[in-house]
């Protein structure tokens, strides 16, 4: 499969596959975020998810894919550190603000910086039409966040810090997107990077989550938490794996922008699953987000 994937790099078929992978990652990332923000403590959910995908990735990393080349080890170490900071910031945001407010800010901050990073690192250039699409998409995302902020009822007391952490998280989204793209392009076999990334990335959060769990007066039942972790682990493979492969096949900036349509899916999940309020104005803003993504794709 690796040879087939590599053969598609820089081709029209590769571009189409990258598009499918990026949009798929958008939907799955929204589901992933909702799992972490759901009824369990976000830190516990994150720990259960990371433990699950770390355990699932271990046999592939150790026995299936080729071992990382010497130059890949420091790259994997850098990815580990970046993702740890990202997860901490995301957890701080999710424990202080409503999902439908925090998530759009996180995702809205990322595309602009990701496109700039892709230009600096990979020499990618966006057309004026594509920049218009980014502006439309970001206007929709931040408009959604502002609308949610104005009409939010719960979590208002901690919303200021939540938004600050959300902006910081979005910055790290852009950082890990470009850095992971660099990493997956630095190895002959992209699945080597993926397997070892998930294996190593699953080591950090579970110990803290376990420590937090043991200190709770009324810890949740371990069964549902473990189930959430297993489901989240599979979703993480599909979501993060898809966007990483998309950045190997095609432009990093375009993949990063298309993934931010996850905000549309997140709003729908917040409404249908988390029972957060959604109205016609928010639907219009979600349409604006989708339109911005279409403009970016058509303007390339």
C-alpha positions as protocol buffer text, in pm:
chain_id: "A"
residue {
  index: 1
  type: UNK
  ca { x: 0 y: 0 z: 0 }
}
residue {
  index: 2
  type: UNK
  ca { x: 290 y: 234 z: 72 }
}
residue {
  index: 3
  type: UNK
  ca { x: 421 y: 202 z: -284 }
}
residue {
  index: 4
  type: UNK
  ca { x: 76 y: 276 z: -427 }
}
residue {
  index: 5
  type: UNK
  ca { x: 34 y: 581 z: -204 }
}
residue {
  index: 6
  type: UNK
  ca { x: 378 y: 715 z: -289 }
}
residue {
  index: 7
  type: UNK
  ca { x: 307 y: 670 z: -661 }
}
residue {
  index: 8
  type: UNK
  ca { x: 14 y: 914 z: -628 }
}
residue {
  index: 9
  type: UNK
  ca { x: 222 y: 1202 z: -490 }
}
residue {
  index: 10
  type: UNK
  ca { x: 197 y: 1510 z: -711 }
}
residue {
  index: 11
  type: UNK
  ca { x: -62 y: 1355 z: -945 }
}
residue {
  index: 12
  type: UNK
  ca { x: -423 y: 1450 z: -1012 }
}
residue {
  index: 13
  type: UNK
  ca { x: -534 y: 1122 z: -855 }
}
residue {
  index: 14
  type: UNK
  ca { x: -328 y: 1211 z: -549 }
}
residue {
  index: 15
  type: UNK
  ca { x: -494 y: 1553 z: -535 }
}
residue {
  index: 16
  type: UNK
  ca { x: -840 y: 1396 z: -541 }
}
residue {
  index: 17
  type: UNK
  ca { x: -747 y: 1144 z: -274 }
}
residue {
  index: 18
  type: UNK
  ca { x: -600 y: 1423 z: -58 }
}
residue {
  index: 19
  type: UNK
  ca { x: -928 y: 1614 z: -91 }
}
residue {
  index: 20
  type: UNK
  ca { x: -1128 y: 1312 z: 24 }
}
residue {
  index: 21
  type: UNK
  ca { x: -888 y: 1250 z: 312 }
}
residue {
  index: 22
  type: UNK
  ca { x: -898 y: 1614 z: 428 }
}
residue {
  index: 23
  type: UNK
  ca { x: -1279 y: 1634 z: 431 }
}
residue {
  index: 24
  type: UNK
  ca { x: -1299 y: 1296 z: 603 }
}
residue {
  index: 25
  type: UNK
  ca { x: -1053 y: 1422 z: 862 }
}
residue {
  index: 26
  type: UNK
  ca { x: -1274 y: 1728 z: 916 }
}
residue {
  index: 27
  type: UNK
  ca { x: -1579 y: 1520 z: 1007 }
}
residue {
  index: 28
  type: UNK
  ca { x: -1382 y: 1274 z: 1218 }
}
residue {
  index: 29
  type: UNK
  ca { x: -1196 y: 1551 z: 1401 }
}
residue {
  index: 30
  type: UNK
  ca { x: -1526 y: 1708 z: 1503 }
}
residue {
  index: 31
  type: UNK
  ca { x: -1640 y: 1372 z: 1638 }
}
residue {
  index: 32
  type: UNK
  ca { x: -1306 y: 1335 z: 1815 }
}
residue {
  index: 33
  type: UNK
  ca { x: -1343 y: 1677 z: 1978 }
}
residue {
  index: 34
  type: UNK
  ca { x: -1695 y: 1598 z: 2092 }
}
residue {
  index: 35
  type: UNK
  ca { x: -1574 y: 1274 z: 2250 }
}
residue {
  index: 36
  type: UNK
  ca { x: -1318 y: 1466 z: 2452 }
}
residue {
  index: 37
  type: UNK
  ca { x: -1567 y: 1737 z: 2550 }
}
residue {
  index: 38
  type: UNK
  ca { x: -1853 y: 1493 z: 2623 }
}
residue {
  index: 39
  type: UNK
  ca { x: -1990 y: 1389 z: 2961 }
}
residue {
  index: 40
  type: UNK
  ca { x: -1654 y: 1269 z: 3098 }
}
residue {
  index: 41
  type: UNK
  ca { x: -1379 y: 1492 z: 3229 }
}
residue {
  index: 42
  type: UNK
  ca { x: -1181 y: 1601 z: 2916 }
}
residue {
  index: 43
  type: UNK
  ca { x: -852 y: 1498 z: 3074 }
}
residue {
  index: 44
  type: UNK
  ca { x: -981 y: 1149 z: 3146 }
}
residue {
  index: 45
  type: UNK
  ca { x: -1124 y: 1117 z: 2795 }
}
residue {
  index: 46
  type: UNK
  ca { x: -797 y: 1229 z: 2642 }
}
residue {
  index: 47
  type: UNK
  ca { x: -599 y: 986 z: 2855 }
}
residue {
  index: 48
  type: UNK
  ca { x: -826 y: 694 z: 2764 }
}
residue {
  index: 49
  type: UNK
  ca { x: -813 y: 780 z: 2393 }
}
residue {
  index: 50
  type: UNK
  ca { x: -434 y: 820 z: 2388 }
}
residue {
  index: 51
  type: UNK
  ca { x: -380 y: 497 z: 2579 }
}
residue {
  index: 52
  type: UNK
  ca { x: -605 y: 314 z: 2333 }
}
residue {
  index: 53
  type: UNK
  ca { x: -439 y: 432 z: 2015 }
}
residue {
  index: 54
  type: UNK
  ca { x: -93 y: 395 z: 2165 }
}
residue {
  index: 55
  type: UNK
  ca { x: -160 y: 31 z: 2249 }
}
residue {
  index: 56
  type: UNK
  ca { x: -319 y: -33 z: 1909 }
}
residue {
  index: 57
  type: UNK
  ca { x: -26 y: 129 z: 1725 }
}
residue {
  index: 58
  type: UNK
  ca { x: 244 y: -57 z: 1919 }
}
residue {
  index: 59
  type: UNK
  ca { x: 242 y: -387 z: 1725 }
}
residue {
  index: 60
  type: UNK
  ca { x: 240 y: -204 z: 1392 }
}
residue {
  index: 61
  type: UNK
  ca { x: 530 y: 19 z: 1496 }
}
residue {
  index: 62
  type: UNK
  ca { x: 736 y: -265 z: 1642 }
}
residue {
  index: 63
  type: UNK
  ca { x: 665 y: -550 z: 1403 }
}
residue {
  index: 64
  type: UNK
  ca { x: 493 y: -438 z: 1080 }
}
residue {
  index: 65
  type: UNK
  ca { x: 629 y: -114 z: 933 }
}
residue {
  index: 66
  type: UNK
  ca { x: 998 y: -47 z: 867 }
}
residue {
  index: 67
  type: UNK
  ca { x: 1180 y: 107 z: 1163 }
}
residue {
  index: 68
  type: UNK
  ca { x: 1238 y: 484 z: 1149 }
}
residue {
  index: 69
  type: UNK
  ca { x: 1553 y: 605 z: 979 }
}
residue {
  index: 70
  type: UNK
  ca { x: 1806 y: 768 z: 1218 }
}
residue {
  index: 71
  type: UNK
  ca { x: 1712 y: 1120 z: 1111 }
}
residue {
  index: 72
  type: UNK
  ca { x: 1343 y: 1053 z: 1188 }
}
residue {
  index: 73
  type: UNK
  ca { x: 1389 y: 999 z: 1563 }
}
residue {
  index: 74
  type: UNK
  ca { x: 1445 y: 1369 z: 1652 }
}
residue {
  index: 75
  type: UNK
  ca { x: 1153 y: 1460 z: 1425 }
}
residue {
  index: 76
  type: UNK
  ca { x: 928 y: 1219 z: 1614 }
}
residue {
  index: 77
  type: UNK
  ca { x: 1055 y: 1365 z: 1943 }
}
residue {
  index: 78
  type: UNK
  ca { x: 962 y: 1714 z: 1825 }
}
residue {
  index: 79
  type: UNK
  ca { x: 617 y: 1597 z: 1719 }
}
residue {
  index: 80
  type: UNK
  ca { x: 568 y: 1439 z: 2063 }
}
residue {
  index: 81
  type: UNK
  ca { x: 649 y: 1765 z: 2242 }
}
residue {
  index: 82
  type: UNK
  ca { x: 431 y: 1979 z: 2013 }
}
residue {
  index: 83
  type: UNK
  ca { x: 132 y: 1749 z: 2055 }
}
residue {
  index: 84
  type: UNK
  ca { x: 170 y: 1737 z: 2434 }
}
residue {
  index: 85
  type: UNK
  ca { x: 150 y: 2117 z: 2453 }
}
residue {
  index: 86
  type: UNK
  ca { x: -144 y: 2113 z: 2211 }
}
residue {
  index: 87
  type: UNK
  ca { x: -334 y: 1860 z: 2422 }
}
residue {
  index: 88
  type: UNK
  ca { x: -273 y: 2051 z: 2745 }
}
residue {
  index: 89
  type: UNK
  ca { x: -397 y: 2376 z: 2590 }
}
residue {
  index: 90
  type: UNK
  ca { x: -700 y: 2201 z: 2441 }
}
residue {
  index: 91
  type: UNK
  ca { x: -786 y: 2042 z: 2774 }
}
residue {
  index: 92
  type: UNK
  ca { x: -762 y: 2379 z: 2949 }
}
residue {
  index: 93
  type: UNK
  ca { x: -993 y: 2533 z: 2688 }
}
residue {
  index: 94
  type: UNK
  ca { x: -1249 y: 2252 z: 2701 }
}
residue {
  index: 95
  type: UNK
  ca { x: -1273 y: 2260 z: 3082 }
}
residue {
  index: 96
  type: UNK
  ca { x: -1354 y: 2631 z: 3076 }
}
residue {
  index: 97
  type: UNK
  ca { x: -1583 y: 2690 z: 2777 }
}
residue {
  index: 98
  type: UNK
  ca { x: -1873 y: 2546 z: 2580 }
}
residue {
  index: 99
  type: UNK
  ca { x: -1773 y: 2318 z: 2295 }
}
residue {
  index: 100
  type: UNK
  ca { x: -1950 y: 2521 z: 2024 }
}
residue {
  index: 101
  type: UNK
  ca { x: -1764 y: 2837 z: 2133 }
}
residue {
  index: 102
  type: UNK
  ca { x: -1420 y: 2695 z: 2198 }
}
residue {
  index: 103
  type: UNK
  ca { x: -1397 y: 2461 z: 1901 }
}
residue {
  index: 104
  type: UNK
  ca { x: -1459 y: 2726 z: 1628 }
}
residue {
  index: 105
  type: UNK
  ca { x: -1192 y: 2952 z: 1777 }
}
residue {
  index: 106
  type: UNK
  ca { x: -942 y: 2665 z: 1785 }
}
residue {
  index: 107
  type: UNK
  ca { x: -1013 y: 2572 z: 1426 }
}
residue {
  index: 108
  type: UNK
  ca { x: -1039 y: 2931 z: 1301 }
}
residue {
  index: 109
  type: UNK
  ca { x: -695 y: 3028 z: 1427 }
}
residue {
  index: 110
  type: UNK
  ca { x: -524 y: 2736 z: 1255 }
}
residue {
  index: 111
  type: UNK
  ca { x: -575 y: 2783 z: 875 }
}
residue {
  index: 112
  type: UNK
  ca { x: -410 y: 3122 z: 841 }
}
residue {
  index: 113
  type: UNK
  ca { x: -94 y: 3022 z: 1026 }
}
residue {
  index: 114
  type: UNK
  ca { x: -87 y: 2679 z: 860 }
}
residue {
  index: 115
  type: UNK
  ca { x: -91 y: 2839 z: 514 }
}
residue {
  index: 116
  type: UNK
  ca { x: 191 y: 3074 z: 616 }
}
residue {
  index: 117
  type: UNK
  ca { x: 389 y: 2782 z: 758 }
}
residue {
  index: 118
  type: UNK
  ca { x: 334 y: 2580 z: 439 }
}
residue {
  index: 119
  type: UNK
  ca { x: 467 y: 2874 z: 236 }
}
residue {
  index: 120
  type: UNK
  ca { x: 778 y: 2912 z: 452 }
}
residue {
  index: 121
  type: UNK
  ca { x: 862 y: 2541 z: 483 }
}
residue {
  index: 122
  type: UNK
  ca { x: 733 y: 2392 z: 158 }
}
residue {
  index: 123
  type: UNK
  ca { x: 726 y: 2693 z: -73 }
}
residue {
  index: 124
  type: UNK
  ca { x: 352 y: 2665 z: -135 }
}
residue {
  index: 125
  type: UNK
  ca { x: 180 y: 2966 z: -293 }
}
residue {
  index: 126
  type: UNK
  ca { x: -192 y: 3044 z: -270 }
}
residue {
  index: 127
  type: UNK
  ca { x: -373 y: 3234 z: -545 }
}
residue {
  index: 128
  type: UNK
  ca { x: -568 y: 3555 z: -467 }
}
residue {
  index: 129
  type: UNK
  ca { x: -893 y: 3356 z: -505 }
}
residue {
  index: 130
  type: UNK
  ca { x: -771 y: 3103 z: -249 }
}
residue {
  index: 131
  type: UNK
  ca { x: -683 y: 3382 z: -6 }
}
residue {
  index: 132
  type: UNK
  ca { x: -1037 y: 3509 z: -54 }
}
residue {
  index: 133
  type: UNK
  ca { x: -1162 y: 3162 z: 35 }
}
residue {
  index: 134
  type: UNK
  ca { x: -950 y: 3161 z: 351 }
}
residue {
  index: 135
  type: UNK
  ca { x: -1093 y: 3500 z: 447 }
}
residue {
  index: 136
  type: UNK
  ca { x: -1449 y: 3376 z: 391 }
}
residue {
  index: 137
  type: UNK
  ca { x: -1386 y: 3057 z: 587 }
}
residue {
  index: 138
  type: UNK
  ca { x: -1224 y: 3239 z: 879 }
}
residue {
  index: 139
  type: UNK
  ca { x: -1502 y: 3499 z: 882 }
}
residue {
  index: 140
  type: UNK
  ca { x: -1755 y: 3220 z: 915 }
}
residue {
  index: 141
  type: UNK
  ca { x: -1558 y: 3041 z: 1186 }
}
residue {
  index: 142
  type: UNK
  ca { x: -1494 y: 3347 z: 1401 }
}
residue {
  index: 143
  type: UNK
  ca { x: -1846 y: 3475 z: 1332 }
}
residue {
  index: 144
  type: UNK
  ca { x: -1975 y: 3147 z: 1470 }
}
residue {
  index: 145
  type: UNK
  ca { x: -1757 y: 3186 z: 1778 }
}
residue {
  index: 146
  type: UNK
  ca { x: -1875 y: 3546 z: 1835 }
}
residue {
  index: 147
  type: UNK
  ca { x: -2238 y: 3449 z: 1790 }
}
residue {
  index: 148
  type: UNK
  ca { x: -2199 y: 3162 z: 2034 }
}
residue {
  index: 149
  type: UNK
  ca { x: -2027 y: 3395 z: 2279 }
}
residue {
  index: 150
  type: UNK
  ca { x: -2307 y: 3654 z: 2266 }
}
residue {
  index: 151
  type: UNK
  ca { x: -2585 y: 3403 z: 2324 }
}
residue {
  index: 152
  type: UNK
  ca { x: -2407 y: 3157 z: 2551 }
}
residue {
  index: 153
  type: UNK
  ca { x: -2570 y: 3079 z: 2882 }
}
residue {
  index: 154
  type: UNK
  ca { x: -2341 y: 2823 z: 3043 }
}
residue {
  index: 155
  type: UNK
  ca { x: -1971 y: 2867 z: 3129 }
}
residue {
  index: 156
  type: UNK
  ca { x: -1978 y: 3248 z: 3093 }
}
residue {
  index: 157
  type: UNK
  ca { x: -1770 y: 3305 z: 3405 }
}
residue {
  index: 158
  type: UNK
  ca { x: -1472 y: 3116 z: 3260 }
}
residue {
  index: 159
  type: UNK
  ca { x: -1523 y: 3206 z: 2896 }
}
residue {
  index: 160
  type: UNK
  ca { x: -1244 y: 3466 z: 2878 }
}
residue {
  index: 161
  type: UNK
  ca { x: -970 y: 3220 z: 2976 }
}
residue {
  index: 162
  type: UNK
  ca { x: -1135 y: 2953 z: 2759 }
}
residue {
  index: 163
  type: UNK
  ca { x: -1108 y: 3177 z: 2451 }
}
residue {
  index: 164
  type: UNK
  ca { x: -745 y: 3263 z: 2530 }
}
residue {
  index: 165
  type: UNK
  ca { x: -658 y: 2895 z: 2558 }
}
residue {
  index: 166
  type: UNK
  ca { x: -856 y: 2828 z: 2239 }
}
residue {
  index: 167
  type: UNK
  ca { x: -648 y: 3080 z: 2042 }
}
residue {
  index: 168
  type: UNK
  ca { x: -328 y: 2929 z: 2179 }
}
residue {
  index: 169
  type: UNK
  ca { x: -454 y: 2581 z: 2090 }
}
residue {
  index: 170
  type: UNK
  ca { x: -531 y: 2695 z: 1735 }
}
residue {
  index: 171
  type: UNK
  ca { x: -177 y: 2823 z: 1699 }
}
residue {
  index: 172
  type: UNK
  ca { x: -46 y: 2481 z: 1793 }
}
residue {
  index: 173
  type: UNK
  ca { x: -288 y: 2320 z: 1548 }
}
residue {
  index: 174
  type: UNK
  ca { x: -114 y: 2514 z: 1271 }
}
residue {
  index: 175
  type: UNK
  ca { x: 226 y: 2423 z: 1415 }
}
residue {
  index: 176
  type: UNK
  ca { x: 160 y: 2050 z: 1437 }
}
residue {
  index: 177
  type: UNK
  ca { x: -5 y: 2045 z: 1093 }
}
residue {
  index: 178
  type: UNK
  ca { x: 302 y: 2184 z: 919 }
}
residue {
  index: 179
  type: UNK
  ca { x: 547 y: 1998 z: 1142 }
}
residue {
  index: 180
  type: UNK
  ca { x: 374 y: 1662 z: 1096 }
}
residue {
  index: 181
  type: UNK
  ca { x: 363 y: 1724 z: 721 }
}
residue {
  index: 182
  type: UNK
  ca { x: 738 y: 1777 z: 733 }
}
residue {
  index: 183
  type: UNK
  ca { x: 776 y: 1458 z: 936 }
}
residue {
  index: 184
  type: UNK
  ca { x: 568 y: 1233 z: 714 }
}
residue {
  index: 185
  type: UNK
  ca { x: 754 y: 1365 z: 409 }
}
residue {
  index: 186
  type: UNK
  ca { x: 1089 y: 1292 z: 572 }
}
residue {
  index: 187
  type: UNK
  ca { x: 1058 y: 912 z: 566 }
}
residue {
  index: 188
  type: UNK
  ca { x: 1049 y: 671 z: 274 }
}
residue {
  index: 189
  type: UNK
  ca { x: 742 y: 490 z: 412 }
}
residue {
  index: 190
  type: UNK
  ca { x: 465 y: 724 z: 537 }
}
residue {
  index: 191
  type: UNK
  ca { x: 316 y: 448 z: 750 }
}
residue {
  index: 192
  type: UNK
  ca { x: 639 y: 431 z: 949 }
}
residue {
  index: 193
  type: UNK
  ca { x: 583 y: 787 z: 1062 }
}
residue {
  index: 194
  type: UNK
  ca { x: 214 y: 723 z: 1134 }
}
residue {
  index: 195
  type: UNK
  ca { x: 267 y: 406 z: 1336 }
}
residue {
  index: 196
  type: UNK
  ca { x: 550 y: 546 z: 1544 }
}
residue {
  index: 197
  type: UNK
  ca { x: 377 y: 881 z: 1589 }
}
residue {
  index: 198
  type: UNK
  ca { x: 67 y: 719 z: 1741 }
}
residue {
  index: 199
  type: UNK
  ca { x: 276 y: 477 z: 1949 }
}
residue {
  index: 200
  type: UNK
  ca { x: 491 y: 754 z: 2100 }
}
residue {
  index: 201
  type: UNK
  ca { x: 210 y: 1009 z: 2121 }
}
residue {
  index: 202
  type: UNK
  ca { x: 6 y: 770 z: 2334 }
}
residue {
  index: 203
  type: UNK
  ca { x: 260 y: 778 z: 2618 }
}
residue {
  index: 204
  type: UNK
  ca { x: 213 y: 1124 z: 2766 }
}
residue {
  index: 205
  type: UNK
  ca { x: -147 y: 1179 z: 2873 }
}
residue {
  index: 206
  type: UNK
  ca { x: -254 y: 840 z: 3021 }
}
residue {
  index: 207
  type: UNK
  ca { x: -33 y: 871 z: 3336 }
}
residue {
  index: 208
  type: UNK
  ca { x: -178 y: 1214 z: 3415 }
}
residue {
  index: 209
  type: UNK
  ca { x: -532 y: 1094 z: 3347 }
}
residue {
  index: 210
  type: UNK
  ca { x: -479 y: 797 z: 3580 }
}
residue {
  index: 211
  type: UNK
  ca { x: -340 y: 1025 z: 3851 }
}
residue {
  index: 212
  type: UNK
  ca { x: -641 y: 1254 z: 3810 }
}
residue {
  index: 213
  type: UNK
  ca { x: -880 y: 957 z: 3815 }
}
residue {
  index: 214
  type: UNK
  ca { x: -732 y: 822 z: 4140 }
}
residue {
  index: 215
  type: UNK
  ca { x: -772 y: 1159 z: 4312 }
}
residue {
  index: 216
  type: UNK
  ca { x: -1142 y: 1202 z: 4226 }
}
residue {
  index: 217
  type: UNK
  ca { x: -1398 y: 1177 z: 4504 }
}
residue {
  index: 218
  type: UNK
  ca { x: -1644 y: 1010 z: 4268 }
}
residue {
  index: 219
  type: UNK
  ca { x: -1455 y: 875 z: 3967 }
}
residue {
  index: 220
  type: UNK
  ca { x: -1666 y: 765 z: 3669 }
}
residue {
  index: 221
  type: UNK
  ca { x: -1720 y: 399 z: 3594 }
}
residue {
  index: 222
  type: UNK
  ca { x: -1414 y: 266 z: 3408 }
}
residue {
  index: 223
  type: UNK
  ca { x: -1619 y: 67 z: 3157 }
}
residue {
  index: 224
  type: UNK
  ca { x: -1783 y: 357 z: 2967 }
}
residue {
  index: 225
  type: UNK
  ca { x: -1459 y: 556 z: 2990 }
}
residue {
  index: 226
  type: UNK
  ca { x: -1261 y: 269 z: 2838 }
}
residue {
  index: 227
  type: UNK
  ca { x: -1520 y: 231 z: 2563 }
}
residue {
  index: 228
  type: UNK
  ca { x: -1491 y: 601 z: 2484 }
}
residue {
  index: 229
  type: UNK
  ca { x: -1115 y: 559 z: 2469 }
}
residue {
  index: 230
  type: UNK
  ca { x: -1132 y: 267 z: 2227 }
}
residue {
  index: 231
  type: UNK
  ca { x: -1380 y: 442 z: 1998 }
}
residue {
  index: 232
  type: UNK
  ca { x: -1176 y: 762 z: 2017 }
}
residue {
  index: 233
  type: UNK
  ca { x: -859 y: 568 z: 1938 }
}
residue {
  index: 234
  type: UNK
  ca { x: -1002 y: 436 z: 1612 }
}
residue {
  index: 235
  type: UNK
  ca { x: -1135 y: 782 z: 1524 }
}
residue {
  index: 236
  type: UNK
  ca { x: -794 y: 935 z: 1597 }
}
residue {
  index: 237
  type: UNK
  ca { x: -627 y: 689 z: 1360 }
}
residue {
  index: 238
  type: UNK
  ca { x: -873 y: 778 z: 1085 }
}
residue {
  index: 239
  type: UNK
  ca { x: -879 y: 1153 z: 1152 }
}
residue {
  index: 240
  type: UNK
  ca { x: -515 y: 1240 z: 1220 }
}
residue {
  index: 241
  type: UNK
  ca { x: -395 y: 967 z: 987 }
}
residue {
  index: 242
  type: UNK
  ca { x: -608 y: 1104 z: 704 }
}
residue {
  index: 243
  type: UNK
  ca { x: -485 y: 1461 z: 736 }
}
residue {
  index: 244
  type: UNK
  ca { x: -121 y: 1350 z: 761 }
}
residue {
  index: 245
  type: UNK
  ca { x: -151 y: 1139 z: 447 }
}
residue {
  index: 246
  type: UNK
  ca { x: -329 y: 1427 z: 271 }
}
residue {
  index: 247
  type: UNK
  ca { x: -35 y: 1657 z: 346 }
}
residue {
  index: 248
  type: UNK
  ca { x: 204 y: 1399 z: 198 }
}
residue {
  index: 249
  type: UNK
  ca { x: -1 y: 1362 z: -120 }
}
residue {
  index: 250
  type: UNK
  ca { x: -80 y: 1726 z: -191 }
}
residue {
  index: 251
  type: UNK
  ca { x: -46 y: 2083 z: -65 }
}
residue {
  index: 252
  type: UNK
  ca { x: -28 y: 2119 z: 312 }
}
residue {
  index: 253
  type: UNK
  ca { x: -209 y: 2453 z: 313 }
}
residue {
  index: 254
  type: UNK
  ca { x: -508 y: 2329 z: 115 }
}
residue {
  index: 255
  type: UNK
  ca { x: -544 y: 2021 z: 334 }
}
residue {
  index: 256
  type: UNK
  ca { x: -528 y: 2237 z: 648 }
}
residue {
  index: 257
  type: UNK
  ca { x: -797 y: 2473 z: 520 }
}
residue {
  index: 258
  type: UNK
  ca { x: -1031 y: 2195 z: 407 }
}
residue {
  index: 259
  type: UNK
  ca { x: -1000 y: 2026 z: 744 }
}
residue {
  index: 260
  type: UNK
  ca { x: -1142 y: 2336 z: 911 }
}
residue {
  index: 261
  type: UNK
  ca { x: -1484 y: 2252 z: 771 }
}
residue {
  index: 262
  type: UNK
  ca { x: -1482 y: 2038 z: 1086 }
}
residue {
  index: 263
  type: UNK
  ca { x: -1637 y: 2344 z: 1251 }
}
residue {
  index: 264
  type: UNK
  ca { x: -1957 y: 2280 z: 1056 }
}
residue {
  index: 265
  type: UNK
  ca { x: -1966 y: 1920 z: 1173 }
}
residue {
  index: 266
  type: UNK
  ca { x: -1879 y: 2029 z: 1527 }
}
residue {
  index: 267
  type: UNK
  ca { x: -2175 y: 2268 z: 1540 }
}
residue {
  index: 268
  type: UNK
  ca { x: -2407 y: 1994 z: 1421 }
}
residue {
  index: 269
  type: UNK
  ca { x: -2267 y: 1754 z: 1681 }
}
residue {
  index: 270
  type: UNK
  ca { x: -2301 y: 2018 z: 1951 }
}
residue {
  index: 271
  type: UNK
  ca { x: -2665 y: 2061 z: 1855 }
}
residue {
  index: 272
  type: UNK
  ca { x: -2765 y: 1700 z: 1796 }
}
residue {
  index: 273
  type: UNK
  ca { x: -2550 y: 1521 z: 2056 }
}
residue {
  index: 274
  type: UNK
  ca { x: -2446 y: 1771 z: 2322 }
}
residue {
  index: 275
  type: UNK
  ca { x: -2785 y: 1950 z: 2310 }
}
residue {
  index: 276
  type: UNK
  ca { x: -2632 y: 2295 z: 2258 }
}
residue {
  index: 277
  type: UNK
  ca { x: -2847 y: 2558 z: 2089 }
}
residue {
  index: 278
  type: UNK
  ca { x: -2825 y: 2602 z: 1710 }
}
residue {
  index: 279
  type: UNK
  ca { x: -3032 y: 2857 z: 1513 }
}
residue {
  index: 280
  type: UNK
  ca { x: -3068 y: 2987 z: 1158 }
}
residue {
  index: 281
  type: UNK
  ca { x: -2793 y: 3248 z: 1199 }
}
residue {
  index: 282
  type: UNK
  ca { x: -2545 y: 2985 z: 1303 }
}
residue {
  index: 283
  type: UNK
  ca { x: -2651 y: 2769 z: 1011 }
}
residue {
  index: 284
  type: UNK
  ca { x: -2580 y: 3065 z: 781 }
}
residue {
  index: 285
  type: UNK
  ca { x: -2234 y: 3105 z: 934 }
}
residue {
  index: 286
  type: UNK
  ca { x: -2166 y: 2734 z: 889 }
}
residue {
  index: 287
  type: UNK
  ca { x: -2263 y: 2773 z: 524 }
}
residue {
  index: 288
  type: UNK
  ca { x: -2009 y: 3055 z: 499 }
}
residue {
  index: 289
  type: UNK
  ca { x: -1740 y: 2824 z: 633 }
}
residue {
  index: 290
  type: UNK
  ca { x: -1823 y: 2557 z: 377 }
}
residue {
  index: 291
  type: UNK
  ca { x: -1829 y: 2819 z: 100 }
}
residue {
  index: 292
  type: UNK
  ca { x: -1481 y: 2939 z: 198 }
}
residue {
  index: 293
  type: UNK
  ca { x: -1347 y: 2586 z: 173 }
}
residue {
  index: 294
  type: UNK
  ca { x: -1505 y: 2543 z: -171 }
}
residue {
  index: 295
  type: UNK
  ca { x: -1350 y: 2871 z: -291 }
}
residue {
  index: 296
  type: UNK
  ca { x: -1005 y: 2755 z: -172 }
}
residue {
  index: 297
  type: UNK
  ca { x: -1043 y: 2426 z: -357 }
}
residue {
  index: 298
  type: UNK
  ca { x: -1181 y: 2580 z: -679 }
}
residue {
  index: 299
  type: UNK
  ca { x: -928 y: 2864 z: -679 }
}
residue {
  index: 300
  type: UNK
  ca { x: -624 y: 2635 z: -680 }
}
